[in-house]
Amino acid sequence: MFDPSDTPRIFGTPPGVDFPQALVTGILDRVAPSNPDALARMEVFVNTSRMQARVRALFDGQPLFLPRIRLITDLARDPALHEVPLPVAPLRRRLELRQLIAALLEREPDLAPKAAAFDLADSLADLMDEMHSEGVHPRDLHSLDVGEMSEHWARSLKFISLVEHYFNHETLDVPDVETRQRMVVEATIAKWHTQPPEHPMLIAGSTGSRGATALLMDAAARLPQGAVILPGFDYDMPNQTWAELDNDFSAQDHPQYRFASFLKRVGLTPSDVPRWTQDEPPEPNRNRLVSLALRPAPVTDQWQVEGKAFQGIKAATQNLTLIETRTPRDEALAIAVVLRRSVEDGASVALITPDRNLTRQVAAALDRWRIVPDDSAGRPLALSAPGRLLRQSAQLLCEETTGETLLALLKHPLTHSTAGTRGNHLRWTRDLELDVLRGRYAPPNIDALTDWAARFPDEPARNVWASWVGQTFLNQMQAGEHSLTTLINQHVDLTERIARGCAPDGTGELWEQSAGQKALETVSDLAGNAEYGGKLSASAYRDLFASVLNAGVVRDPITPHPGVMFWGTLEARVQGADRVILAGLNDGTWPELPGPDPWLNRKMRLDAGLLLPERRIGLSAHDFQQAIATREVFLTRSTRDEDSETIPSRWLNRLCNLMGGMSEAGEQALKDMRSRGADWSKLAGQLDTPTVLVSPAPRPSPAPPVSARPTALSVTGVTKLIRDPYAVYADKVLHLRPLDPVRQTADARIRGTVLHRVFERFVAEAPPCADHEAETARLMNIAREVMEDHVPWPATRILWQARIGRVADWFVNEERVRRANADNLANEVWGEVTFDDIGFTLRAKADRIDQRHDGQLEIYDYKSGQPPTDKMQTHYDKQLLLEAVIAKLGGFRDISAALVASVAYIGLTPQETKPVPLSARDIDVVQDELLTLIQAYHRPKQGFTARRAVHKQRFDGDYDHLARFGEWDDSDEPVTIGVGQ
């Protein structure tokens, strides 16, 4: 296949050339037709399974033998290398590291918090993998010049010293995966030195970014019939720039740095790298433009000369579109429109981005057209149905089950998923939610479930289900530390019981479908290595399990659209698409900014021979240079994320700056790119624009039949009828009630109820005594008891007790004054009065009624917030005035009719008791106004207007959404609806 050569055989293909197609073409051009078995003897190593599949597909259909197309990692399975021991499971190694680190932290707790053991184990395992791949031994780190970092380095060495024994290959019987890969590469190279293969041996598509791979490529290029084919080799970059890359470590973020380093390793120059085929890139002018834009920072002064002299800028950018949207959602919609148009045009299209959130948004947008993309990354296992159920059930081991947690688990699609049992389960879950879980202060318990099920004696199956709920979901918290084996067994057993439901055996649909099978594989892997995990708390186990799930990927067996592909950045070398969308082009996304390294700083990494952060950025840059060289390319980014303005990707920024500083042709080409992108953004914006404009809803004022209107209201209902009649209509006519929250919080309603209970008990239990301190202490003791019984939130109890403590002295003094002039008759007493002439009943629950020595009554209401002013009471908030009407007519239980002398709010914020004196005439006026109001709402044409006289409302009303508030405002005229019906 190749002529004898004294130098390594290194070939390249320019960016934009379809690399798999070029690889196949070059092989076929070099194989003599007279020797048909030459292909069968050939070995071709590629770096990704997708490239392997495409190369095989390109050979299919041809009347030829196929070469052996293998992955580089397949070398580890070569039976000729049986003397190299099999690798240890990566999970086992991480569990071992976690135990070593936990023991170190136990001895030296100042090094790091104990909860960080898992994160440190993962980070240390990654460092080990990198050191194995690059051939760096921990002893090499001891000689590093640490300078002023000696204290930090001493801490790091304590952790790194834990793993030194893993680098002793002579005594290590189970090497790491990366260690074994390097051992395999070294053994393969040693075998090649003694018995070099005579058949063609090609390594194609790899950049040699990892040390072990670079070793293999170097050796393969020196074989008698060996060669290396480099993807995306920049033939447009001048020799001067190549020389700069070779001598400048700061240029490691350049896309061609890997090639410069590899060529130096094998003793070649860029001019010694011929093309594998004579295939020309689809856009050679764009290749030159991008090559110039991505020059290393020290030589970007060449822009001033080469940029202005650049020819062919229009041809380079005519198929280049720049889409800049305001938000990531807008970006996803614009991308979806491009993909949809590509389907219509019959063109294959690939979306390339490292941003998985963006790809999920694009996939969701495509669903409106029932387009399922071919996503190479799959779906995170943790987000699949089995993954979510396993994560939620792990939480049960860590804390007491709340109503919210219980409902989330009961409504999970895999819960009680045994065939034929799901229907009743969902029905009973709904009933349990409405009857027991909503509005509940305390967490659910078995007694509450048992009492609820006992209300349905005719449904024994419901009782069995309630018993299953109590035994399965409640009281599962595991205190202390347990072995990982015990925890994983308990967790899996609990999850299977949840999925099985009330059935005697089985696991429901938990382990079915591709996601369930992957989850079972992951759980089995963890269980198989659990003996190396030591002892953990339940919360530590939950975190470990979540990290294991997050590493899993599910690929659903759904036939995707063959022409719509989602690729990772590495797959940009696969090519094979007519159009390419490079998305998420913001710094921090593409390229992803390197995370903090807890072990080595940049200089120490350089001195030790490890990868620098810039090298990873350079790999992303190479993927970008490969992808942007496709014939038709869309570049997309959002100018804002959820929090702030974004920064364009450094490569996009360089390209735009170069074009903007060129001649007028460059500036115009950039404007054209943005103009084409704006057209796509505009088209995407029309997706959510309704084709038929819908007028906003009017301000409603429904007028139901008189027979359907309320004939009884509480005094607070009358206030609501004055301020927001629509709320009365929704409540009393439509009989709609807002649901209590599942997670009850310490809101103003609960605070008011609790404060009422405190003062009711204080007033009712004993008359005030002369000892002020004793009375204050009694009030605080009552507050403490009431809080313990009715406030399940410790922090809230402290705050509310402190609030009562601030008003205790004032309230005790005020109470002594009130008791000197009147006797307490009743607290929290119900009353009602019926007006037969209009058929209406008024009801009330008075907080407190006292009787003066002259027989007249005083009515009080405790107010935790700001009491209404006198004018507000006169016109709107008539609660106490209406209670005076009921008292005057003898409507309160066990209290005879009497004149009400005054009504007052006892305000705690501010501390104020301001009575409103009343005469018999005043009460009669209030009664007449009430009757007039009720009679008005008994007229058929009188509507219940939404938000008629709302004063100050910091929160939405219970029925504002039903009234479509927001489509109208309080200044709009109400529209009467339903008159005469």
NORMOUR-V609566 format. One record per helix or strand. SS is the DSSP state (a for helix, b for strand). FROM is the first residue (numbers start at 1). LEN is the number of residues. If there is no record, write none. Layout:
# NORMOUR-V609566
SS_FROM_LEN / SS_FROM_LEN
This chain:
# NORMOUR-V609566
b_10_3 / a_19_12 / a_38_4 / b_43_4 / a_49_11 / b_68_4 / a_72_6 / a_79_3 / a_90_18 / a_114_21 / a_138_4 / a_147_21 / a_177_18 / b_201_4 / a_211_11 / b_226_5 / a_239_9 / a_249_5 / a_257_10 / a_270_3 / b_274_2 / a_284_10 / a_297_13 / a_313_5 / b_320_6 / a_328_18 / b_349_4 / a_356_14 / b_374_2 / b_379_2 / a_381_3 / a_385_12 / a_403_8 / a_422_16 / a_446_9 / a_460_14 / b_481_3 / a_484_17 / a_513_16 / a_530_3 / b_535_3 / a_538_13 / b_553_2 / b_564_4 / a_569_5 / b_579_4 / b_586_1 / a_602_7 / a_613_15 / b_632_7 / b_640_1 / b_645_1 / b_648_1 / a_650_11 / a_664_25 / b_699_4 / a_706_3 / b_712_3 / a_715_9 / a_725_9 / a_748_18 / a_772_19 / a_794_28 / b_822_14 / b_840_13 / b_857_7 / a_870_6 / a_879_10 / b_892_1 / b_900_9 / b_911_7 / a_920_17 / b_944_2 / b_974_4
